[in-house]
Structure formats: C-alpha cells, structure tokens
C-alpha cells in the first residue's frame, strides 16, 4: 500500500507538507477537508516532537530561521535591546517570563517549549565576579 502522506521525519518533508497544506487551503478547503486535517495533524505532531528535542535557544534560532527573522526584528518584537537579544541567543542571558509569553504567542507554540532548563555560558563580567568576590 502506497500512502500519499507519511509521518514527517525530516525538515525537508515538513517544509513540503507545509507548502501542500497552504496550497490546499487556498484551492478548496471544503473539497480537501480530510486531507487538510491529516496534514495539519502530521505537521503539528512534527512540531511538537521538534520543540521537545531542542533547548529554548536552539528552538528560537530555528523558528527565527523558518520565519526569516533577524535579531533586530526579534528585539523589536520583544521590546528589548539588540544587545540583550544577542546575549539570549548566545546563552548568556535567560528568557524572562514576559519573553517566553511573547515568543510563544508570536510563534504559536506552547510556553513550555521556551520554559525548559538550559545552561548559560559564563560572561566576562560573571567571571570577574567569581575571581574577585566582594
């Protein structure tokens, strides 16, 4: 048996299915209702598993890539300085509750995807404080 759609196992397959879904929605959503439901389910399943595999920073970078978003645009979205966004993307600053909320809302994913523990890299300022404790 040759199925038209299968479980998504790669970024290429995911992108292809997203394009197909968009085309079906533009063409005739009523006629392709079941196909649209199946594609939506497969895409959401892949997104959920993908979100669970990545730490919040890698997830954000991947989402930015998918949406052709630059750091400057992210800074505007989050109402943060470019320097703060740079620190976040370089594992030097964690995500605030507000940042997590805004990201989840903008990218239409759960807040839990961004609210996972991950290790921050020590900054120069933090290293100085460790070497010269007050």
MARSE-89446 format. One record per residue: y, x, z of N, C-alpha, C in turn. Coordinates in nm, 2 decimals, decimal comma. Last residue first. Example, Ala and Ser with C-alpha at 12.3 -4.5 7.8 and 13.67 -1.06 7.14 Angstrom:
2
    n_y    n_x    n_z   ca_y   ca_x   ca_z    c_y    c_x    c_z
  -0,22   1,28   0,71  -0,11   1,37   0,71   0,00   1,29   0,79
  -0,57   1,32   0,78  -0,45   1,23   0,78  -0,33   1,32   0,78
END
This chain:
134
    n_y    n_x    n_z   ca_y   ca_x   ca_z    c_y    c_x    c_z
   3,99   3,33   4,64   4,11   3,32   4,72   4,07   3,33   4,87
   3,79   3,56   4,45   3,81   3,43   4,52   3,92   3,44   4,62
   3,78   3,71   4,18   3,88   3,72   4,28   3,89   3,59   4,36
   3,56   3,63   4,02   3,57   3,77   4,06   3,67   3,79   4,17
   3,61   3,35   3,99   3,48   3,40   4,05   3,49   3,54   4,10
   3,85   3,36   3,86   3,84   3,30   3,99   3,72   3,34   4,07
   3,77   3,47   3,62   3,87   3,54   3,71   3,86   3,49   3,85
   3,61   3,27   3,52   3,55   3,40   3,55   3,64   3,48   3,65
   3,79   3,07   3,47   3,69   3,05   3,58   3,63   3,18   3,62
   3,94   3,19   3,27   4,01   3,15   3,39   3,91   3,13   3,50
   3,75   3,20   3,07   3,80   3,33   3,12   3,87   3,30   3,25
   3,48   2,97   3,14   3,60   3,01   3,07   3,65   3,14   3,13
   3,13   2,91   3,10   3,24   2,95   3,18   3,36   3,00   3,10
   3,02   2,61   2,94   3,04   2,76   2,94   3,15   2,80   3,03
   2,83   2,35   3,09   2,96   2,40   3,04   2,96   2,55   3,04
   2,54   2,16   3,01   2,60   2,28   3,07   2,73   2,32   3,00
   2,52   1,81   3,07   2,50   1,93   2,98   2,58   2,05   3,04
   2,41   1,48   3,13   2,45   1,61   3,18   2,43   1,72   3,07
   2,57   1,22   2,95   2,45   1,29   2,99   2,49   1,43   3,04
   2,73   1,03   2,82   2,74   1,04   2,96   2,61   1,11   3,01
   2,70   0,96   2,55   2,80   1,07   2,59   2,80   1,10   2,74
   2,51   0,77   2,57   2,49   0,88   2,48   2,58   0,99   2,51
   2,62   0,57   2,73   2,52   0,66   2,79   2,49   0,78   2,70
   2,78   0,42   2,57   2,84   0,52   2,66   2,74   0,62   2,71
   2,63   0,36   2,25   2,64   0,34   2,39   2,71   0,45   2,46
   2,85   0,33   1,96   2,73   0,36   2,02   2,74   0,34   2,18
   3,08   0,32   1,79   2,99   0,20   1,81   2,85   0,24   1,86
   3,28   0,50   1,78   3,16   0,53   1,70   3,05   0,42   1,71
   3,47   0,38   1,96   3,51   0,41   1,82   3,38   0,43   1,73
   3,32   0,34   2,20   3,38   0,23   2,13   3,41   0,26   1,98
   3,26   0,60   2,26   3,15   0,50   2,24   3,20   0,38   2,16
   3,51   0,71   2,29   3,42   0,76   2,19   3,31   0,66   2,16
   3,62   0,57   2,51   3,68   0,57   2,37   3,59   0,61   2,26
   3,44   0,64   2,71   3,46   0,50   2,67   3,52   0,49   2,53
   3,47   0,91   2,73   3,34   0,86   2,69   3,35   0,71   2,65
   3,74   0,92   2,80   3,70   0,98   2,68   3,57   0,92   2,63
   3,72   0,80   3,06   3,80   0,74   2,95   3,76   0,79   2,81
   3,57   0,99   3,19   3,52   0,85   3,18   3,59   0,78   3,06
   3,58   1,31   3,01   3,62   1,22   3,12   3,56   1,08   3,09
   3,36   1,57   2,94   3,42   1,44   2,89   3,46   1,36   3,01
   3,44   1,91   3,03   3,35   1,79   3,02   3,43   1,67   2,97
   3,50   2,22   2,87   3,56   2,10   2,94   3,47   1,98   2,92
   3,36   2,39   2,72   3,45   2,45   2,82   3,51   2,34   2,91
   3,23   2,34   2,48   3,16   2,34   2,60   3,23   2,40   2,72
   3,38   2,31   2,26   3,33   2,45   2,28   3,26   2,46   2,42
   3,49   2,06   2,26   3,39   2,09   2,16   3,33   2,23   2,17
   3,66   2,09   2,48   3,55   1,99   2,49   3,44   2,03   2,39
   3,85   2,27   2,38   3,77   2,30   2,50   3,65   2,21   2,51
   3,95   2,11   2,17   3,89   2,23   2,14   3,80   2,28   2,26
   4,08   1,91   2,33   3,96   1,87   2,24   3,88   2,00   2,20
   4,28   2,07   2,44   4,18   2,00   2,53   4,06   1,96   2,45
   4,42   2,14   2,21   4,36   2,25   2,30   4,25   2,19   2,39
   4,52   1,91   2,12   4,42   1,97   2,04   4,35   2,08   2,12
   4,55   1,67   2,39   4,60   1,78   2,31   4,49   1,84   2,23
   4,46   1,32   2,35   4,46   1,44   2,42   4,52   1,55   2,33
   4,40   1,06   2,25   4,53   1,09   2,31   4,52   1,21   2,40
   4,17   1,02   2,10   4,16   1,03   2,25   4,29   1,05   2,33
   4,29   1,02   1,85   4,21   0,91   1,89   4,20   0,90   2,05
   4,40   1,28   1,84   4,49   1,16   1,83   4,42   1,03   1,89
   4,17   1,43   1,85   4,27   1,45   1,96   4,37   1,32   1,96
   4,05   1,36   1,61   3,99   1,33   1,74   4,09   1,33   1,86
   4,23   1,47   1,44   4,22   1,32   1,44   4,15   1,28   1,57
   4,19   1,74   1,49   4,32   1,68   1,51   4,31   1,53   1,52
   3,92   1,78   1,42   3,96   1,79   1,56   4,10   1,72   1,59
   3,84   1,54   1,16   3,88   1,67   1,21   3,92   1,66   1,36
   3,57   1,35   1,03   3,68   1,36   1,12   3,71   1,50   1,17
   3,37   1,24   0,87   3,47   1,33   0,81   3,60   1,34   0,90
   3,17   1,11   0,99   3,30   1,03   0,97   3,41   1,11   0,91
   2,98   1,31   1,02   2,95   1,19   0,95   3,07   1,11   0,91
   3,13   1,48   1,19   3,09   1,52   1,05   3,06   1,40   0,97
   3,14   1,33   1,42   3,27   1,37   1,35   3,24   1,41   1,21
   2,87   1,32   1,48   2,95   1,20   1,45   3,08   1,23   1,38
   2,83   1,59   1,54   2,75   1,52   1,43   2,83   1,40   1,39
   3,00   1,62   1,76   3,02   1,70   1,64   2,95   1,64   1,52
   2,88   1,44   1,94   3,01   1,42   1,90   3,04   1,50   1,77
   2,63   1,57   1,98   2,63   1,43   1,92   2,77   1,41   1,87
   2,70   1,80   2,09   2,64   1,81   1,96   2,65   1,67   1,90
   2,81   1,69   2,33   2,89   1,77   2,24   2,83   1,78   2,10
   2,59   1,56   2,46   2,71   1,49   2,42   2,80   1,56   2,32
   2,28   1,67   2,30   2,37   1,66   2,42   2,50   1,60   2,37
   2,03   1,47   2,13   2,15   1,56   2,13   2,22   1,55   2,26
   1,84   1,27   2,15   1,80   1,41   2,13   1,91   1,51   2,16
   1,96   1,02   2,16   1,88   1,07   2,28   1,85   1,21   2,27
   2,06   0,99   1,90   2,15   1,00   2,02   2,08   1,06   2,14
   1,82   0,96   1,76   1,90   1,08   1,74   2,00   1,10   1,85
   1,73   0,72   1,85   1,65   0,84   1,88   1,73   0,96   1,86
   1,94   0,56   1,76   1,90   0,56   1,90   1,82   0,68   1,93
   1,93   0,60   1,48   2,05   0,64   1,56   2,02   0,65   1,70
   1,67   0,49   1,42   1,70   0,63   1,40   1,82   0,68   1,48
   1,73   0,22   1,49   1,62   0,30   1,56   1,64   0,45   1,54
   1,93   0,16   1,30   1,96   0,16   1,45   1,85   0,24   1,53
   1,77   0,18   1,07   1,89   0,27   1,09   1,93   0,27   1,24
   1,58  -0,02   1,10   1,54   0,12   1,08   1,66   0,22   1,11
   1,75  -0,25   1,13   1,66  -0,21   1,24   1,62  -0,06   1,22
   1,87  -0,25   0,88   1,95  -0,24   1,00   1,87  -0,19   1,11
   1,65  -0,29   0,71   1,72  -0,17   0,70   1,81  -0,14   0,83
   1,58  -0,55   0,80   1,48  -0,44   0,81   1,56  -0,31   0,81
   1,81  -0,70   0,73   1,76  -0,70   0,87   1,67  -0,58   0,89
   1,80  -0,66   0,45   1,92  -0,62   0,53   1,88  -0,60   0,68
   1,57  -0,79   0,39   1,58  -0,65   0,36   1,70  -0,59   0,44
   1,64  -1,05   0,46   1,53  -0,99   0,53   1,53  -0,84   0,51
   1,87  -1,10   0,28   1,88  -1,12   0,43   1,77  -1,04   0,50
   1,94  -1,11   0,01   1,87  -0,99   0,07   1,86  -0,99   0,22
   2,08  -1,35  -0,02   1,96  -1,32  -0,10   1,87  -1,21  -0,04
   2,30  -1,30   0,15   2,21  -1,41   0,17   2,07  -1,39   0,10
   2,44  -1,08   0,04   2,38  -1,07   0,18   2,28  -1,19   0,20
   2,47  -0,93  -0,23   2,43  -1,07  -0,20   2,36  -1,07  -0,06
   2,65  -0,68  -0,24   2,59  -0,76  -0,35   2,57  -0,90  -0,32
   2,72  -0,58   0,01   2,82  -0,61  -0,09   2,77  -0,70  -0,20
   2,48  -0,54   0,13   2,58  -0,63   0,20   2,69  -0,67   0,10
   2,36  -0,36  -0,04   2,30  -0,50  -0,03   2,40  -0,59   0,03
   2,52  -0,14  -0,01   2,51  -0,20  -0,14   2,46  -0,34  -0,13
   2,47  -0,08   0,27   2,61  -0,11   0,22   2,61  -0,19   0,09
   2,20  -0,01   0,24   2,24  -0,13   0,32   2,38  -0,17   0,28
   2,21   0,22   0,08   2,14   0,10   0,03   2,19  -0,02   0,11
   2,35   0,39   0,26   2,41   0,35   0,13   2,35   0,23   0,07
   2,16   0,40   0,46   2,29   0,35   0,49   2,36   0,31   0,36
   1,95   0,52   0,32   1,93   0,39   0,37   2,07   0,32   0,41
   2,06   0,78   0,28   2,02   0,70   0,17   2,01   0,55   0,21
   2,09   0,87   0,54   2,21   0,85   0,46   2,18   0,76   0,34
   1,82   0,88   0,62   1,91   0,80   0,69   2,03   0,77   0,60
   1,72   1,08   0,44   1,67   0,94   0,44   1,76   0,84   0,50
   1,87   1,30   0,54   1,88   1,25   0,40   1,84   1,11   0,39
   1,78   1,32   0,80   1,92   1,28   0,78   1,94   1,23   0,64
   1,46   1,17   0,86   1,55   1,28   0,82   1,69   1,23   0,80
   1,30   0,96   0,90   1,26   1,08   0,97   1,35   1,20   0,93
   1,27   0,61   0,94   1,36   0,72   0,90   1,32   0,85   0,98
   0,99   0,43   0,83   1,06   0,48   0,94   1,14   0,60   0,90
   1,05   0,29   0,50   0,96   0,35   0,60   1,05   0,40   0,71
   1,04   0,06   0,23   1,12   0,13   0,34   1,02   0,18   0,44
   0,84  -0,01   0,05   0,98   0,02   0,00   1,06   0,10   0,10
   0,51   0,10   0,06   0,62   0,03   0,12   0,75   0,08   0,06
   0,21   0,06  -0,09   0,34   0,14  -0,10   0,45   0,06  -0,05
  -0,12   0,08   0,00   0,00   0,00   0,00   0,12   0,09   0,00
END
